[in-house]
Amino acid sequence: MTDRVKSTSATEAEGSVKEAIGKLTGDAGVEAEGKAQKRQVQPSKAAPRSK
């Protein structure tokens, strides 16, 4: 069995879709879930930059 890991761009896209669907349907829970998923992918501002 192989374990597959989603790429960060795929996870961010999925979060964007959830957020948009939540806005369209008026479902605040789905919208918040999408925002949280996108926020989880974004790099921390305190993280050191690689050269």
C-alpha positions in Angstrom: 0.0 0.0 0.0 1.3 3.4 -0.8 0.6 6.6 1.1 -0.2 9.6 -0.9 0.3 13.1 0.4 -1.6 16.0 -1.1 0.5 18.8 -2.4 0.1 22.2 -0.7 -1.3 23.7 -3.9 -4.0 21.0 -4.1 -4.9 21.5 -0.4 -5.1 25.2 -0.9 -7.3 24.8 -4.0 -9.6 22.5 -2.1 -9.8 25.1 0.7 -10.7 27.8 -1.8 -13.4 25.7 -3.3 -14.9 25.0 0.1 -14.8 28.7 0.9 -16.5 29.6 -2.3 -19.2 26.9 -1.9 -19.8 28.1 1.6 -20.3 31.7 0.4 -22.6 30.7 -2.4 -24.8 28.5 -0.2 -24.7 30.7 2.9 -23.2 27.9 4.9 -20.8 29.7 7.4 -19.4 26.3 8.6 -18.2 25.2 5.2 -16.8 28.7 4.5 -14.9 28.7 7.8 -13.6 25.2 7.1 -12.3 26.4 3.7 -10.6 29.5 5.2 -9.0 27.4 7.9 -7.7 24.9 5.3 -6.2 27.6 3.3 -4.6 29.2 6.3 -3.1 25.9 7.3 -1.2 25.7 4.0 0.2 29.2 4.1 3.7 29.4 5.5 4.2 31.0 8.8 5.5 34.6 8.8 7.9 33.7 11.6 9.4 30.8 9.7 13.0 31.4 8.5 13.4 31.8 4.7 15.6 29.4 2.8 18.3 30.8 0.6 
